[in-house]
Amino acid sequence: MTFEGDDHRHCKVCGKAIGADQEFCSKVCRRKREAQIQNRRNLTYLMYGAIAFLILLTVLNYAHY
């Protein structure tokens, strides 16, 4: 399956040439991308939680004095 000269895109995960109406070359790549997005979302929540925890510790520490 070649896309020379045709309008085409590249898979968002592996970079293979795919049709212009597709985002991924396979279900495996789609699942990998969904897992990447979920991992990034979880890391973001973890970082916000850690920042909130540190702010809370700082406030409680200054309130103690």
ZANUDREN-58783 format. One record per residue: z, y, x of N, C-alpha, C in turn; residue number from 1. Coordinates in steps of 0.02 Angstrom, whole numbers. Layout:
N
SITE|n_w|n_v|n_u|ca_w|ca_v|ca_u|c_w|c_v|c_u|k
SITE|Z|Y|X|Z|Y|X|Z|Y|X|NUM
...
END
This chain:
65
SITE|n_w|n_v|n_u|ca_w|ca_v|ca_u|c_w|c_v|c_u|k
SITE|0|-58|42|0|0|0|0|62|45|1
SITE|-56|95|51|-59|156|91|-70|216|45|2
SITE|-47|272|69|-53|333|30|-89|387|69|3
SITE|-135|367|112|-171|415|153|-213|461|109|4
SITE|-203|525|117|-241|573|80|-216|584|9|5
SITE|-178|537|-18|-151|544|-85|-86|584|-82|6
SITE|-68|612|-141|-3|643|-145|49|587|-143|7
SITE|97|596|-100|149|546|-94|214|579|-72|8
SITE|267|540|-77|333|561|-54|357|508|-6|9
SITE|417|520|19|449|471|62|516|452|32|10
SITE|533|389|39|597|363|14|654|404|45|11
SITE|702|422|4|758|464|26|806|427|73|12
SITE|799|361|76|845|321|118|810|298|182|13
SITE|754|264|175|723|233|233|661|270|259|14
SITE|634|316|219|578|356|241|509|326|230|15
SITE|504|268|198|439|238|185|399|280|136|16
SITE|333|280|144|290|316|98|291|281|30|17
SITE|299|321|-23|301|296|-92|259|341|-136|18
SITE|249|321|-197|210|361|-244|244|428|-259|19
SITE|205|476|-281|231|543|-294|280|544|-351|20
SITE|278|494|-394|323|492|-452|387|452|-439|21
SITE|397|429|-377|455|388|-360|502|427|-314|22
SITE|565|405|-313|613|434|-266|633|384|-212|23
SITE|632|319|-230|654|267|-185|601|212|-183|24
SITE|599|175|-128|550|121|-121|574|57|-153|25
SITE|639|49|-163|665|-13|-191|733|-1|-224|26
SITE|756|-51|-260|823|-48|-290|877|-48|-237|27
SITE|864|-80|-181|912|-82|-126|924|-12|-99|28
SITE|870|25|-88|876|93|-63|910|138|-115|29
SITE|895|128|-178|928|167|-231|1003|155|-230|30
SITE|1024|92|-224|1095|75|-222|1129|104|-159|31
SITE|1093|102|-103|1121|130|-41|1133|205|-49|32
SITE|1085|240|-80|1092|312|-90|1149|327|-138|33
SITE|1156|289|-191|1211|299|-238|1278|287|-204|34
SITE|1282|238|-160|1343|225|-122|1358|282|-75|35
SITE|1307|310|-43|1317|367|2|1345|427|-37|36
SITE|1317|440|-95|1339|496|-136|1412|485|-158|37
SITE|1429|425|-179|1497|410|-200|1546|417|-142|38
SITE|1527|394|-83|1570|400|-24|1581|473|-6|39
SITE|1529|514|-10|1535|585|5|1580|619|-46|40
SITE|1573|600|-110|1615|628|-162|1688|610|-151|41
SITE|1702|547|-134|1770|525|-120|1800|562|-61|42
SITE|1761|572|-8|1784|608|50|1800|681|33|43
SITE|1759|711|-9|1772|780|-31|1838|784|-69|44
SITE|1849|738|-115|1913|737|-152|1972|728|-105|45
SITE|1964|683|-56|2017|671|-8|2033|734|33|46
SITE|1981|769|54|1992|830|94|2026|884|52|47
SITE|2004|894|-10|2037|943|-53|2109|924|-66|48
SITE|2122|860|-76|2191|837|-85|2234|850|-24|49
SITE|2207|838|35|2244|849|97|2259|923|106|50
SITE|2211|965|91|2222|1038|97|2275|1060|47|51
SITE|2271|1036|-14|2322|1055|-65|2391|1030|-43|52
SITE|2395|971|-15|2458|943|8|2487|986|64|53
SITE|2445|1006|111|2469|1047|167|2491|1116|143|54
SITE|2456|1145|95|2477|1209|67|2544|1201|32|55
SITE|2551|1148|-6|2615|1135|-41|2672|1128|9|56
SITE|2661|1091|63|2713|1083|114|2731|1150|145|57
SITE|2681|1191|158|2694|1257|187|2734|1301|140|58
SITE|2715|1302|76|2752|1342|27|2823|1317|20|59
SITE|2833|1252|16|2900|1225|10|2942|1239|72|60
SITE|2910|1237|130|2945|1250|192|2969|1323|194|61
SITE|2928|1370|175|2947|1441|175|2996|1456|118|62
SITE|2993|1421|63|3039|1432|8|3109|1407|27|63
SITE|3112|1360|72|3176|1332|94|3217|1382|133|64
SITE|3183|1427|169|3219|1476|212|3245|1530|170|65
END
